[in-house]
């Protein structure tokens, strides 16, 4: 499709679709969501020239995984985001099946995007190009074309470049599938963002003691925090365990030491990044004051997506809240970014048995909860959290079959921070040692009821609208 035709179609879709999305009772009031169509991965998250930029995989033309463009928001304060012109559209030969995920860097004052140009062929095969685009004086982006073709030894599933600067060079981690259909992460190096040298595989299925760990690793991100390096990735096809990795596709972290000289990553085991029903393809960036933030797609590419009721209002999915990462005792902790506290309205407090606690209005809620016994949190009869001494169990009905499905976080949880926004619940456990993120679609106004004889200490706030 020619750019001008596609732009006209998107404009029409937005003009028609926006009122339906914004009037949907499930539409978030402080999370980022598409004004129409489908949103998936966060892309190009960066602080550049005094503003934060967050791009996203966007099909403005419908709720299916097609026609992927890069939508674009910017913000000064990480709370109020404004729409920017669409950054990338799949209108060139090398990205004609989608401008897939990638990242952004500040290249000597030029905001530069590195993304995957996806090309699917009629016989079902595909190829991928890692491409560049630079911001122009109108705030839009000019494509510079492919910088990297498929590396030898891999299938057409090579995508999602995350690029950063270290010393004198640019480095890239890239998700890949090798010829034996094993998921891998490649490390590449460049002096100029245009010419890349593949340094080899630094992690993946069959490497570093991980055993069989999936047929494709998507959306890698590598960063340093505390005294080590952390690799975030989305392995597809890892085995479900009894209480971990229960989603169709997982998001995980591994930590270790990245040796830039030998291009090797000595690392430990896999850990699930979020134990809820919806979480995928996270990306991180550094804030102006040096905090490492993460944002994820609060969705998973699975068979239930299209059963979400928002599809009938022409939109689907949202981002997670922004989370600050920290490294403690060798683990990766996630906590809601501090800026969110400015959305808190008047503080309310409750001490007493869970059974006598007031019913809480769950549409825009932050709840800090401590409890020493077993209690249940009932989110509008749609999501049920059972808080046991050594385990959290989250239950939600399948949107497809109606059967109850479960997710778990195993460990002693003594403190929860819960964020609700219309159709989402994010549960932070023990100051961020674990997180469970899920969408749910309750009748509104949704209520949260605490059940159980145990004593609870609760502080809670209604959160102000900020989108
Ligand atoms: C992850 C993903 C990426 C790809 C993008 C396409 O959700 O499949 O690997 O670049 O989505 O939208």
Boltz pocket constraint, residues with backbone or C-beta under 6 A from the ligand:
constraints:
  - pocket:
      binder: B
      contacts: [[A, 40], [A, 41], [A, 57], [A, 68], [A, 100], [A, 101], [A, 102], [A, 116], [A, 159], [A, 160], [A, 218], [A, 219], [A, 280], [A, 281], [A, 301]]
      max_distance: 6.0
